[in-house]
Amino acid sequence: MHWFLHALKKTSPGVAASALMLVSFAVSAQNQNDYLASFDADGDKRVSLEEFQRAMSWAFEQMDKNGDGILSPEEQLVPKAKTFTLKEHHDRLAIQFGKQDRNHDGFLSAKELAAPPQM
């Protein structure tokens, strides 16, 4: 996992977010419930938008060294990268969440969470 985080630091936040979402593609059927549990903060066996954003923002928060909610090019380790805010990251995650929520119930099931990201 350490190599993965190191690689994320060398990418733009948009690419990093996409890479994190692609991790869900690798989840096998027998591990779907364990994967869901890693997102499911309240233990209700489903993932809300807030839980999804919290879990998917971990790398952003690790890269945001000064804790200001903004990733500067220096924090991204990409000299010409666009400054990127946590709100922008959450907005993109909300769009992705909506695409993953195939039954439109406002939550992700284990199956929806583990499905390949919808583009």
C-alpha positions, -999 to +999 in steps of 0.1 A: +000+000+000+029+024+007+040+022-029+005+031-040+004+062-018+038+072-031+026+069-066-005+089-059+017+118-046+032+121-081-002+125-098-027+152-101-057+150-077-081+141-105-058+112-115-054+102-079-091+102-073-096+080-104-068+057-092-085+053-058-118+046-075-102+019-097-091+001-065-128-009-062-125-028-095-100-052-080-123-062-052-134-099-055-170-110-048-160-127-015-144-096-003-172-072-011-186-071+024-151-065+039-146-037+014-180-022+022-172-024+059-141-002+053-164+026+041-194+019+063-187+041+094-221+036+110-223-002+104-256-001+085-242-023+057-246+004+031-224+034+022-238+070+023-224+098+002-207+112+033-191+079+042-180+075+005-165+110+005-147+105+038-131+072+028-122+085-007-106+117+007-079+099+027-052+104+001-062+140-004-059+146+033-025+129+035-012+151+006-026+183+022+004+189+044-007+223+058-043+212+063-059+241+045-082+220+023-063+230-008-037+209-027-011+232-041+012+221-069+040+216-043+018+193-022+009+173-053+046+171-062+036+181-098+051+216-106+024+227-131-006+210-114-038+229-110-046+239-074-074+216-062-097+220-032-113+194-010-147+208-020-139+202-057-127+167-047-160+161-028-180+174-057-164+150-081-169+122-057-206+131-054-209+127-092-191+094-091-213+082-062-244+091-082-231+070-111-223+040-088-257+042-071-274+021-098-307+017-080-308+055-070-316+048-034-289+073-021-267+045-008-241+021-022-246-016-015-215-039-014-222-048-050-225-012-062-194-002-043-173-030-057-185-025-092-161-010-118-164+028-117-191+041-140-179+067-165 
